């Protein structure tokens, strides 16, 4: 299931400068995450971007979590 969700995200250097986007669109993952952070509901996002599916929002969250899990934290 997790791999299937991540397949909904793509990076391509000619689309949005290589930023991760929802596959088949030009909508960056960061836009979805930012809207969620500001309190926009999943239903509001789906209404604003009718081409999105609920799985796309879940994929954006999973992508962010996986990306952060790879971060190295350096202590001074």
Helices and strands as residue ranges (DSSP letters): H 2-6, E 9-10, G 16-18, E 21-22, H 29-37, H 42-48, H 54-69
